[in-house]
Amino acid sequence: MKPLRIGMLTPSSNTVLEPVTTQMLKDLPDVTVHFSRFKVTAIGLDAAALSQFDDRPMLAAAELLADAKVDVIVWNGTSAGWLGLDSDRSLCARITQATGVKASTSVLALFDVMRRRNERQIGMVSPYTSDVQQAIVESFSNEGVEIICNQHLGIRDNFSFSQVTRETITEMIAKLVPSQPDSIAVFCTNLAGAPIVEQLEQTYGIAIHDSVATAIHGAMSTVGYDFTRVSGFGKMFD
């Protein structure tokens, strides 16, 4: 199979997505991942926090990835959750226009997965504050997906998301299971959810879609790569 080079746009304070991505792809020697950062330190709905997701620094980071001749560029972040999916659709179009490289995002890939699996009522685990979480609920509703149950931690500092333990993530997911959602989204690329997804899917019988994993799924799907070669990280790769 032709080698695949994936470019990832990464929040500057994220310490989870790079090692988790590397772990997920360790058995695929024909796939390499290359990262480019731009400044993101806090998640909120105030002007300062929202301005971090201006297209200009993201496009500058994407242009650096294009220098590495990557086959696809992925925004490995969840900002479209509170900004609306049109923000990611516009970003992908602008990345391709500026670089000539196909583009995807973690959030757009999540919706592709949910549509393919006919999942319309979901649960969500996130580290975000209540106002951000509510904005996500509304954004998903606008796209035809109802978040029927959620757990969030009320954290604003982006680096601190990475300090949330697997035990805490597991407990949050367990609290959503009785609501019987079609699936559960671990919605933040700085939460270390992907390594525990397969075990929890087996325990609860519910698909769990981690945001780092959906970024990889989106990258592969965008260029027609066989994503079923990824194993051990959730039903989305079946």
N, C-alpha and C positions, 0 to 999 in steps of 0.2 A: 504494500500500500504506500502511496506517495506520502512522504513526510508532511506533517501538519505543524505549522507554527502559529500559535495563538498569542495574540497581544491582549493584555488585560490592563484596563484603566483602574487604578487602585487609590482609595482614599489614603492620604498621607499618614494618618494615625492608625491605620488598620494593620494588625499583626497576625491575624488569623487566616485570611484568604490565601496568602502565598504558601505557607506550609501545608494547608489543607489541600489546595489545588495540586501541589507537588505529590502529596500522598495519594490522591485520587488517580493520578496519571502515572504512577511509578511502574506499572506493568505494561505501559504502552511506549516502548522506546522510540517509536516513530512520531511521537507527539512531544513538542517542547512548548513551554509557556514563558512569555517575556512580559515584564511588568513595567508600567510607567505611572508615577505618582503625581497627584496634584493635591493642594492643601484642603483638607477637611478635618476639623478638630471637634466640632460639636454639632448635634442634630437638634433643630428646633424650628419653629415657624416665624421667628423674628427675622428682620431684614438681614442682619449680619450672618445668621446661619444659612438662610436661603441663598445669599449671594455666593456662597462657596460653590454652588452648582451652576454658576454661569458657564455657558458653553465655551468661552474663550480659553480658560486654562485647561479644560478637558480636551479641546481641539489641539492645543499646543502639545499636550501629552500624547495624544493620538498620532500626531505628526512624527514624534520621536519614535513611536512604535513602528510606523510605516518605514522608517529608515532601516529597520531590521527585516524588511521584506516579509512581514507576517501575512498570513492568509486571511485572518479575520481579527477584528478589534472588538473587544467586549467591555462594556461598562459594568464592572463587577461591584455594583452598589445598588441600593434600594430606594434612591431618592424619588423615583417615579411613583412610589407608594403614596407619598404626600404631595408631590407636585403634579401628579396625574400622568397617565401613560403617554400622552401626547408629547411630554417633555423628552421621553426616551425615543419616541418615534422620530422627533425632530433631530435629536442628537445623532441617531444612526444615519439619517439622511445627510447631515452636515459632515460627519466623519467620512462617509463614502465620497461625498463631493470634494472634500479637501485632500483626501489621500488616495482615492481610487480603490480602497480596501472595503470589503463587506463588513458590516457591523451588526452587533446584537447587544442585548443587555440582560442582566440577571432577571429583571422584572418582566420584560417582554417574553423571555424564555419560560418563566413560571406560567404565564398565561397560555402560552402554546402548549405546555404540558397539561395544564388543567383542561383545556379545550379537547385535547386528544383523548384524555381520560374521562371526559364528560363530568367534571367536578365543578359544581356550581355553588355549593354551600361548604365553606371551609372553616377550619379553626386556624388561629394564628398565634405564634409566640414571637415576641419582640422585646428588645430592651428599652423601647422608647417611652417618652413622656405621654401623658394622657391625651394632650391636644394633638400631638403627632399621630398617635394611634387612631384617634377619631378621624383625622384627615385621611388616613389609609383606608379606614372602613368606608368612607364616602367615595374615595377614588375607585376602590374595587367595585363598589355598588354601581358606579357609573359605567363600568365595563361588564356588568352582568354577573358578577361574583359576589355572593353574600358572605360576609364574615360573621358566622353565627355564634362564635365563642372566641375569646382571646385572652391571653395573659401577657401583660407587659410590666416592665420593671421600673419605669419612671426615671430612667437615666438619660442625661443629656450629653455627657462627655464621651466622645467617640472611642477614645482609647480604652475607657473603662468597660466598654462592651466586651472586650477580649478577656476580661478578668472574670466574667460570669462562668461558673463551673459547669461541667457536664451534668453534675447532680442537680443543679438548679434547673437547667434546661429540661432534663428528664422529668422533674417534678411539675414543671409548667405544662409540658405536653400531656402528662398523665391527667391533669385537671381538666383537659379539654375532651378527653376520650368519651366521658359519659354523654356528651352532647351529640355524639355520633356524626361528626362532620364527614364529608366525602374524602377530605384529606386535611392535613395540617401543614402549614407553612412555617418554617423557621426563618423569620423575615429579618435578616441583617447579615451582611457578609463579614461582620466582625464577631459573630457568635459561632462557637465551635460546635455546631450541630451535626455536620455531615458525618463525622466518624461514629456517631451513635445511632444514626437513622436506621440502618438495616436491622439492628437488634430490636429497636422499638417498634418497627413495622411488624416484625415477627411476634412481638409480645401483644400488640394491640390490634393487629389486623387492619390497620389504617395506613394509607400511603402518607409519607412525610417528605415534604419537598424543602430541602435546605437551599438557601440563596446562593451559596458558593457552588453547590452542585448544579443549580439551574443555569448559572453562568457558563459552566463547562458544557452542559447540554445544549445551550443556545449557540455556543461557538461551533460545536460539531455539527449541529443541525443546519446552521447557516451555510456551511460549505459542503454538506452532503456526506460528512464522515459518519461511519458506523458507530453511533454512540452506545450501542449494546455491548461494545467491547469493554466499557467501564462496568465493573462489578463491585458489589459490596456497599453501594451508596444510595440505594433506594429503588423503588419500583419505577421511577421515571426512566430508568435506563433499560427496562425490560423491552 
